[in-house]
């Protein structure tokens, strides 16, 4: 098993993609808490573990608008990393990056690492501790 520093070094860009999606959702829904983020990440882990990641809609157990939005945004990031195709528009022009596609188990490992961070910062700083900590790094 890799230690967390090596893991984080290897998957830093993936972890940043996931955390960016959570941070962007939090910016739009300030009522979102670490509990919501953890619930979204845990639900996504189960989705990928079950092989049900082709499903379009968030599972019904995600009840709030911000949980559903965070789930969709994080899932889109993970799906993009699984496909290896990152396309977006910059200044009205399409921009595409090709990257090595990840395996499902790699995505799940990244989601587990983010969940571990959510739990740690929640314990240290309270119900929005993860978002307060992460806000300094994810802009």
N, CA, C and O of each residue as an XYZ file, in Angstrom:
556
protein
N       0.847     -1.195      0.000
C       0.000      0.000      0.000
C       0.883      1.247      0.000
O       1.876      1.316      0.724
N       0.514      2.215     -0.808
C       1.277      3.449     -0.894
C       0.999      4.320      0.325
O      -0.107      4.315      0.866
N       2.020      5.070      0.751
C       1.695      6.022      1.808
C       0.949      7.191      1.192
O       0.966      7.381     -0.024
N       0.292      7.978      2.044
C      -0.602      9.007      1.515
C       0.124     10.079      0.708
O      -0.453     10.638     -0.225
N       1.382     10.376      1.051
C       2.103     11.402      0.303
C       2.337     10.950     -1.132
O       2.113     11.723     -2.064
N       2.781      9.717     -1.325
C       2.981      9.208     -2.684
C       1.658      9.158     -3.437
O       1.594      9.510     -4.615
N       0.617      8.726     -2.763
C      -0.697      8.663     -3.398
C      -1.130     10.059     -3.826
O      -1.555     10.261     -4.964
N      -1.023     11.008     -2.925
C      -1.435     12.380     -3.233
C      -0.600     12.973     -4.362
O      -1.126     13.689     -5.214
N       0.691     12.681     -4.372
C       1.543     13.162     -5.465
C       1.099     12.574     -6.803
O       1.026     13.282     -7.807
N       0.805     11.286     -6.809
C       0.427     10.613     -8.048
C      -0.924     11.085     -8.578
O      -1.112     11.184     -9.790
N      -1.860     11.376     -7.684
C      -3.227     11.701     -8.087
C      -3.627     13.139     -7.756
O      -4.817     13.446     -7.679
N      -2.649     14.021     -7.561
C      -2.942     15.395     -7.161
C      -3.955     16.067     -8.087
O      -4.875     16.733     -7.611
N      -3.800     15.903     -9.382
C      -4.714     16.562    -10.320
C      -6.133     16.025    -10.199
O      -7.092     16.785    -10.334
N      -6.281     14.745     -9.951
C      -7.616     14.143     -9.793
C      -8.250     14.641     -8.501
O      -9.420     15.022     -8.482
N      -7.472     14.637     -7.421
C      -7.974     15.132     -6.136
C      -8.401     16.593     -6.260
O      -9.425     16.994     -5.706
N      -7.619     17.383     -6.985
C      -7.972     18.790     -7.195
C      -9.252     18.921     -8.010
O     -10.070     19.795     -7.724
N      -9.445     18.077     -9.016
C     -10.688     18.111     -9.792
C     -11.889     17.868     -8.893
O     -12.881     18.594     -8.965
N     -11.800     16.846     -8.046
C     -12.906     16.494     -7.142
C     -13.148     17.630     -6.159
O     -14.291     18.034     -5.944
N     -12.085     18.141     -5.568
C     -12.238     19.203     -4.579
C     -12.730     20.504     -5.201
O     -13.475     21.253     -4.569
N     -12.321     20.776     -6.426
C     -12.820     21.954     -7.129
C     -14.338     21.865     -7.285
O     -15.047     22.845     -7.056
N     -14.832     20.691     -7.672
C     -16.277     20.515     -7.847
C     -17.019     20.725     -6.530
O     -18.079     21.351     -6.512
N     -16.479     20.213     -5.440
C     -17.111     20.432     -4.132
C     -17.067     21.907     -3.742
O     -18.054     22.453     -3.250
N     -15.926     22.543     -3.961
C     -15.770     23.958     -3.597
C     -16.711     24.848     -4.402
O     -17.320     25.766     -3.852
N     -16.830     24.585     -5.684
C     -17.731     25.381     -6.526
C     -19.175     25.230     -6.074
O     -19.933     26.201     -6.078
N     -19.558     24.025     -5.688
C     -20.923     23.821     -5.197
C     -21.126     24.583     -3.891
O     -22.163     25.216     -3.691
N     -20.144     24.521     -3.011
C     -20.229     25.233     -1.735
C     -20.338     26.741     -1.948
O     -21.062     27.419     -1.219
N     -19.637     27.260     -2.923
C     -19.706     28.707     -3.203
C     -21.121     29.134     -3.593
O     -21.542     30.252     -3.295
N     -21.849     28.243     -4.256
C     -23.217     28.561     -4.674
C     -24.242     28.262     -3.586
O     -25.313     28.869     -3.550
N     -23.913     27.335     -2.711
C     -24.837     26.898     -1.651
C     -24.097     26.925     -0.319
O     -23.586     25.902      0.135
N     -24.044     28.085      0.294
C     -23.289     28.240      1.532
C     -23.869     27.452      2.701
O     -23.209     27.297      3.728
N     -25.100     26.950      2.555
C     -25.679     26.129      3.614
C     -25.119     24.703      3.601
O     -25.368     23.926      4.523
N     -24.373     24.367      2.568
C     -23.750     23.055      2.457
C     -22.746     22.857      3.590
O     -22.012     23.781      3.943
N     -22.716     21.663      4.154
C     -21.808     21.352      5.256
C     -20.875     20.205      4.854
O     -21.019     19.605      3.789
N     -19.924     19.924      5.732
C     -19.030     18.795      5.515
C     -19.830     17.491      5.445
O     -19.483     16.585      4.687
N     -20.895     17.403      6.235
C     -21.751     16.215      6.181
C     -22.286     16.008      4.764
O     -22.290     14.882      4.265
N     -22.730     17.068      4.120
C     -23.239     16.964      2.750
C     -22.143     16.478      1.803
O     -22.379     15.605      0.967
N     -20.955     17.042      1.937
C     -19.834     16.650      1.072
C     -19.484     15.183      1.285
O     -19.260     14.446      0.325
N     -19.437     14.764      2.538
C     -19.122     13.365      2.833
C     -20.195     12.426      2.280
O     -19.882     11.361      1.747
N     -21.449     12.826      2.407
C     -22.551     12.013      1.894
C     -22.448     11.871      0.375
O     -22.657     10.784     -0.163
N     -22.131     12.952     -0.303
C     -21.975     12.931     -1.761
C     -20.828     12.006     -2.160
O     -20.982     11.172     -3.052
N     -19.682     12.153     -1.502
C     -18.510     11.342     -1.838
C     -18.782      9.863     -1.554
O     -18.436      9.007     -2.368
N     -19.389      9.556     -0.424
C     -19.705      8.166     -0.082
C     -20.691      7.576     -1.085
O     -20.550      6.423     -1.491
N     -21.682      8.358     -1.482
C     -22.662      7.894     -2.474
C     -21.984      7.628     -3.813
O     -22.280      6.630     -4.469
N     -21.085      8.503     -4.219
C     -20.349      8.294     -5.473
C     -19.470      7.048     -5.399
O     -19.378      6.296     -6.369
N     -18.830      6.830     -4.267
C     -18.020      5.616     -4.115
C     -18.889      4.381     -4.321
O     -18.498      3.449     -5.025
N     -20.054      4.379     -3.711
C     -20.971      3.239     -3.861
C     -21.445      3.102     -5.306
O     -21.595      1.991     -5.812
N     -21.678      4.230     -5.961
C     -22.112      4.209     -7.362
C     -21.047      3.549     -8.231
O     -21.362      2.686     -9.049
N     -19.799      3.946     -8.060
C     -18.719      3.361     -8.859
C     -18.447      1.911     -8.471
O     -18.143      1.089     -9.335
N     -18.553      1.587     -7.187
C     -18.330      0.209     -6.743
C     -19.397     -0.734     -7.291
O     -19.112     -1.896     -7.581
N     -20.612     -0.241     -7.432
C     -21.713     -1.085     -7.920
C     -21.738     -1.197     -9.439
O     -22.477     -2.012     -9.990
N     -20.942     -0.388    -10.113
C     -20.943     -0.400    -11.577
C     -22.112      0.367    -12.166
O     -22.400      0.238    -13.356
N     -22.790      1.165    -11.349
C     -23.981      1.901    -11.784
C     -23.641      3.336    -12.186
O     -24.493      4.218    -12.086
N     -22.409      3.582    -12.638
C     -21.987      4.954    -12.924
C     -22.495      5.485    -14.259
O     -22.275      6.655    -14.571
N     -23.157      4.672    -15.040
C     -23.753      5.156    -16.293
C     -25.051      5.912    -16.029
O     -25.548      6.624    -16.902
N     -25.586      5.760    -14.850
C     -26.835      6.414    -14.449
C     -26.675      7.932    -14.508
O     -25.654      8.469    -14.078
N     -27.659      8.602    -15.026
C     -27.590     10.064    -15.202
C     -28.001     10.838    -13.947
O     -27.333     11.801    -13.571
N     -29.085     10.428    -13.302
C     -29.644     11.193    -12.188
C     -28.986     10.819    -10.859
O     -28.600      9.668    -10.653
N     -28.859     11.802     -9.956
C     -28.367     11.480     -8.616
C     -29.332     10.533     -7.902
O     -30.541     10.615     -8.117
N     -28.824      9.646     -7.068
C     -29.706      8.741     -6.317
C     -30.690      9.516     -5.447
O     -30.385     10.623     -5.003
N     -31.870      8.942     -5.200
C     -32.904      9.648     -4.437
C     -32.522      9.944     -2.993
O     -33.134     10.812     -2.369
N     -31.531      9.251     -2.443
C     -31.157      9.526     -1.052
C     -30.484     10.890     -0.901
O     -30.350     11.394      0.214
N     -30.063     11.484     -2.010
C     -29.541     12.854     -1.970
C     -30.731     13.793     -2.109
O     -31.318     13.905     -3.185
N     -31.082     14.459     -1.033
C     -32.354     15.182     -0.998
C     -32.247     16.678     -1.254
O     -33.167     17.275     -1.814
N     -31.150     17.286     -0.857
C     -31.063     18.737     -1.023
C     -30.540     19.078     -2.410
O     -29.889     18.266     -3.067
N     -30.837     20.277     -2.830
C     -30.371     20.746     -4.137
C     -28.844     20.729     -4.199
O     -28.266     20.335     -5.213
N     -28.190     21.157     -3.112
C     -26.724     21.215     -3.125
C     -26.099     19.823     -3.123
O     -25.036     19.637     -3.716
N     -26.719     18.850     -2.480
C     -26.193     17.484     -2.552
C     -26.288     16.955     -3.984
O     -25.351     16.340     -4.492
N     -27.424     17.201     -4.623
C     -27.613     16.742     -6.005
C     -26.639     17.432     -6.956
O     -26.057     16.786     -7.828
N     -26.461     18.739     -6.789
C     -25.538     19.481     -7.656
C     -24.100     19.016     -7.449
O     -23.360     18.811     -8.412
N     -23.708     18.850     -6.179
C     -22.345     18.403     -5.886
C     -22.107     17.009     -6.461
O     -21.052     16.746     -7.038
N     -23.081     16.123     -6.306
C     -22.961     14.764     -6.843
C     -22.737     14.812     -8.357
O     -21.831     14.163     -8.878
N     -23.558     15.576     -9.043
C     -23.464     15.663    -10.503
C     -22.125     16.266    -10.933
O     -21.494     15.770    -11.866
N     -21.696     17.315    -10.270
C     -20.454     17.995    -10.634
C     -19.241     17.082    -10.375
O     -18.367     16.952    -11.232
N     -19.196     16.458     -9.198
C     -18.074     15.568     -8.882
C     -18.089     14.360     -9.810
O     -17.038     13.931    -10.287
N     -19.262     13.815    -10.067
C     -19.369     12.661    -10.966
C     -18.895     13.023    -12.371
O     -18.201     12.236    -13.015
N     -19.264     14.204    -12.842
C     -18.793     14.647    -14.160
C     -17.266     14.702    -14.198
O     -16.650     14.288    -15.180
N     -16.662     15.212    -13.129
C     -15.199     15.259    -13.060
C     -14.610     13.848    -13.090
O     -13.653     13.578    -13.816
N     -15.193     12.954    -12.292
C     -14.696     11.570    -12.243
C     -14.884     10.867    -13.582
O     -13.987     10.164    -14.047
N     -16.036     11.051    -14.199
C     -16.292     10.435    -15.508
C     -15.315     10.960    -16.559
O     -14.850     10.207    -17.415
N     -15.011     12.236    -16.487
C     -14.047     12.822    -17.410
C     -12.683     12.149    -17.220
O     -11.995     11.850    -18.197
N     -12.299     11.914    -15.975
C     -11.011     11.273    -15.701
C     -11.021      9.809    -16.129
O      -9.990      9.273    -16.537
N     -12.171      9.166    -16.039
C     -12.282      7.775    -16.504
C     -12.149      7.682    -18.020
O     -11.570      6.727    -18.537
N     -12.679      8.663    -18.726
C     -12.642      8.642    -20.191
C     -11.304      9.140    -20.736
O     -10.917      8.790    -21.851
N     -10.606      9.949    -19.958
C      -9.349     10.524    -20.426
C      -9.534     11.695    -21.368
O      -8.566     12.169    -21.964
N     -10.755     12.168    -21.513
C     -11.046     13.273    -22.421
C     -11.525     14.475    -21.625
O     -12.574     14.428    -20.982
N     -10.758     15.544    -21.671
C     -11.128     16.762    -20.961
C     -11.325     17.861    -22.000
O     -10.364     18.369    -22.577
N     -12.559     18.210    -22.221
C     -12.869     19.242    -23.210
C     -13.674     20.356    -22.555
O     -14.568     20.101    -21.747
N     -13.353     21.573    -22.906
C     -14.131     22.716    -22.427
C     -13.895     23.874    -23.379
O     -13.088     23.784    -24.304
N     -14.610     24.960    -23.137
C     -14.437     26.130    -23.994
C     -13.712     27.221    -23.234
O     -14.001     27.488    -22.068
N     -12.775     27.840    -23.911
C     -12.038     28.970    -23.348
C     -12.144     30.102    -24.350
O     -11.738     29.966    -25.504
N     -12.686     31.208    -23.907
C     -12.880     32.358    -24.799
C     -13.705     31.984    -26.034
O     -13.459     32.488    -27.130
N     -14.676     31.106    -25.846
C     -15.544     30.709    -26.948
C     -14.948     29.678    -27.895
O     -15.604     29.254    -28.847
N     -13.717     29.276    -27.641
C     -13.069     28.276    -28.493
C     -12.959     26.953    -27.745
O     -12.646     26.939    -26.555
N     -13.212     25.845    -28.430
C     -13.059     24.550    -27.756
C     -11.590     24.245    -27.477
O     -10.713     24.483    -28.307
N     -11.357     23.722    -26.305
C     -10.020     23.304    -25.899
C     -10.133     21.869    -25.418
O     -11.019     21.557    -24.622
N      -9.266     20.999    -25.879
C      -9.318     19.598    -25.477
C      -7.937     19.156    -24.999
O      -6.912     19.478    -25.601
N      -7.946     18.427    -23.925
C      -6.726     17.828    -23.397
C      -6.930     16.324    -23.374
O      -7.996     15.833    -23.005
N      -5.910     15.611    -23.766
C      -5.981     14.168    -23.632
C      -5.116     13.778    -22.447
O      -4.022     14.308    -22.253
N      -5.620     12.854    -21.669
C      -4.882     12.357    -20.518
C      -5.111     10.861    -20.412
O      -6.040     10.318    -21.010
N      -4.273     10.215    -19.661
C      -4.412      8.780    -19.484
C      -5.715      8.503    -18.730
O      -5.925      9.033    -17.639
N      -6.589      7.675    -19.309
C      -7.823      7.339    -18.588
C      -7.512      6.570    -17.306
O      -6.598      5.745    -17.263
N      -8.275      6.852    -16.288
C      -8.110      6.151    -15.015
C      -9.031      4.943    -14.960
O     -10.009      4.855    -15.702
N      -8.711      4.036    -14.090
C      -9.555      2.874    -13.814
C     -10.524      3.235    -12.690
O     -10.286      4.160    -11.913
N     -11.616      2.484    -12.624
C     -12.636      2.714    -11.576
C     -11.995      2.649    -10.186
O     -12.298      3.479     -9.329
N     -11.112      1.670     -9.956
C     -10.521      1.546     -8.624
C      -9.650      2.751     -8.269
O      -9.512      3.083     -7.092
N      -9.068      3.403     -9.260
C      -8.294      4.616     -9.002
C      -9.217      5.772     -8.603
O      -8.903      6.537     -7.691
N     -10.349      5.892     -9.286
C     -11.336      6.931     -8.935
C     -11.855      6.693     -7.524
O     -11.960      7.630     -6.733
N     -12.178      5.452     -7.208
C     -12.679      5.123     -5.866
C     -11.630      5.463     -4.815
O     -11.965      6.009     -3.764
N     -10.372      5.149     -5.082
C      -9.292      5.475     -4.140
C      -9.194      6.991     -3.935
O      -8.978      7.453     -2.814
N      -9.349      7.752     -5.000
C      -9.319      9.220     -4.883
C     -10.508      9.725     -4.073
O     -10.358     10.625     -3.246
N     -11.672      9.162     -4.303
C     -12.851      9.554     -3.529
C     -12.655      9.220     -2.049
O     -13.044      9.999     -1.179
N     -12.054      8.068     -1.765
C     -11.774      7.700     -0.369
C     -10.819      8.701      0.274
O     -10.985      9.060      1.439
N      -9.825      9.152     -0.481
C      -8.863     10.114      0.062
C      -9.529     11.447      0.354
O      -9.232     12.082      1.366
N     -10.425     11.875     -0.520
C     -11.161     13.119     -0.271
C     -12.061     12.956      0.945
O     -12.153     13.860      1.775
N     -12.726     11.808      1.057
C     -13.593     11.562      2.225
C     -12.781     11.601      3.522
O     -13.240     12.143      4.527
N     -11.590     11.033      3.497
C     -10.719     11.050      4.677
C     -10.386     12.494      5.071
O     -10.377     12.834      6.254
N     -10.117     13.330      4.081
C      -9.824     14.736      4.335
C     -11.039     15.463      4.910
O     -10.908     16.258      5.841
N     -12.211     15.192      4.360
C     -13.444     15.812      4.867
C     -13.619     15.480      6.346
O     -13.886     16.366      7.158
N     -13.469     14.209      6.690
C     -13.649     13.781      8.086
C     -12.620     14.430      9.015
O     -12.954     14.872     10.114
N     -11.371     14.479      8.560
C     -10.315     15.045      9.394
C     -10.562     16.532      9.672
O     -10.502     16.970     10.822
N     -10.842     17.312      8.611
C     -11.031     18.749      8.801
C     -12.340     19.060      9.520
O     -12.429     20.059     10.234
N     -13.338     18.230      9.343
C     -14.585     18.394     10.088
C     -14.329     18.207     11.577
O     -14.832     18.969     12.403
N     -13.555     17.202     11.908
C     -13.239     16.923     13.318
C     -12.427     18.068     13.930
O     -12.652     18.451     15.078
N     -11.481     18.612     13.156
C     -10.617     19.680     13.665
C     -11.306     21.036     13.732
O     -11.100     21.790     14.683
N     -12.137     21.358     12.713
C     -12.642     22.725     12.583
C     -14.169     22.865     12.599
O     -14.676     23.977     12.451
N     -14.907     21.777     12.772
C     -16.355     21.898     12.870
C     -17.104     21.583     11.584
O     -16.530     21.051     10.633
N     -18.395     21.916     11.563
C     -19.302     21.454     10.512
C     -18.975     21.922      9.099
O     -19.457     21.332      8.132
N     -18.177     22.958      8.962
C     -17.709     23.399      7.638
C     -16.183     23.486      7.605
O     -15.608     24.236      6.817
N     -15.551     22.720      8.460
C     -14.093     22.741      8.576
C     -13.390     22.386      7.285
O     -12.392     23.010      6.925
N     -13.901     21.390      6.587
C     -13.297     20.988      5.314
C     -13.359     22.134      4.309
O     -12.366     22.434      3.646
N     -14.504     22.765      4.195
C     -14.657     23.861      3.236
C     -13.809     25.068      3.627
O     -13.266     25.746      2.755
N     -13.687     25.346      4.919
C     -12.857     26.466      5.352
C     -11.386     26.176      5.057
O     -10.668     27.048      4.568
N     -10.939     24.966      5.350
C      -9.563     24.593      5.046
C      -9.313     24.613      3.544
O      -8.339     25.206      3.082
N     -10.174     23.978      2.796
C      -9.996     23.829      1.362
C     -10.098     25.175      0.630
O      -9.459     25.364     -0.405
N     -10.869     26.075      1.143
C     -11.055     27.370      0.494
C      -9.766     28.126      0.251
O      -9.673     28.929     -0.677
N      -8.761     27.865      1.094
C      -7.467     28.520      0.913
C      -6.680     27.959     -0.263
O      -5.780     28.616     -0.786
N      -7.022     26.737     -0.679
C      -6.234     26.056     -1.708
C      -6.947     25.914     -3.036
O      -6.306     25.879     -4.086
N      -8.260     25.832     -3.000
C      -9.033     25.631     -4.234
C      -9.728     26.924     -4.583
O     -10.687     27.319     -3.921
N      -9.255     27.576     -5.606
C      -9.838     28.864     -6.008
C     -10.573     28.701     -7.313
O     -11.138     29.666     -7.828
